[in-house]
Amino acid sequence: MWRATLPNKKTIGEHEREIKHEVDRKHEEDSYEFTRKDILAMIIAAYQIIMPLVLLGGVLFGLFTFLFLKFFLK
């Protein structure tokens, strides 16, 4: 609790510069590279997000076509 009650001596700009410098240093040390497993996981995740929308669109299109042919073309 004492950390939260101490007066903050650094400005926000100084904190931002320190954090940006630390992040840049960590990226230089160990830059992240995508492996085949990472890319495959991203493809599967995109498929899981997009496929329900595609199926919903197909069902709505099929329903619209059925109703149009059944009722409006008689």
C-alpha positions in Angstrom: 0.0 0.0 0.0 2.9 2.4 0.6 3.7 2.4 -3.1 0.3 3.7 -3.9 0.5 6.5 -1.3 3.9 7.8 -2.2 4.0 10.9 -4.3 4.8 10.2 -7.9 8.0 12.1 -8.8 8.1 11.2 -12.5 5.9 12.8 -15.1 3.8 10.8 -17.5 6.1 11.6 -20.4 9.1 10.2 -18.4 7.1 7.0 -17.7 6.2 6.6 -21.3 9.8 7.0 -22.5 11.0 4.5 -20.0 8.4 1.9 -21.0 9.0 2.5 -24.7 12.7 2.1 -24.2 12.2 -1.1 -22.2 9.8 -2.6 -24.8 12.3 -1.7 -27.6 15.1 -3.4 -25.7 13.1 -6.5 -25.2 12.1 -6.7 -28.9 15.8 -6.3 -29.9 16.8 -9.1 -27.6 14.1 -11.6 -28.6 12.2 -10.6 -31.7 9.1 -12.8 -32.3 8.9 -14.8 -35.5 5.8 -16.7 -36.5 6.2 -20.5 -36.9 4.1 -22.8 -39.0 2.0 -23.7 -36.0 1.2 -20.0 -35.3 0.1 -19.4 -38.8 -2.0 -22.6 -38.8 -3.6 -21.5 -35.5 -4.4 -18.1 -37.0 -6.0 -19.7 -40.1 -8.1 -22.0 -37.9 -9.2 -19.1 -35.8 -10.2 -17.0 -38.8 -12.1 -20.0 -40.2 -14.0 -20.4 -36.9 -15.0 -16.8 -37.0 -15.9 -16.5 -40.7 -17.6 -19.9 -41.3 -20.7 -19.3 -39.2 -21.3 -16.0 -41.0 -21.0 -17.8 -44.4 -23.4 -20.5 -43.3 -25.9 -18.0 -42.0 -25.7 -16.2 -45.3 -26.3 -19.4 -47.2 -29.3 -20.4 -45.1 -30.8 -16.9 -45.5 -30.2 -17.0 -49.2 -31.7 -20.5 -49.5 -34.7 -19.4 -47.4 -35.3 -16.3 -49.5 -35.0 -18.3 -52.8 -37.4 -21.0 -51.5 -40.0 -18.4 -50.4 -39.6 -16.4 -53.6 -40.1 -19.5 -55.8 -42.9 -20.9 -53.7 -45.1 -17.8 -53.2 -44.1 -15.1 -55.7 -43.8 -17.2 -58.9 -47.2 -18.9 -58.6 
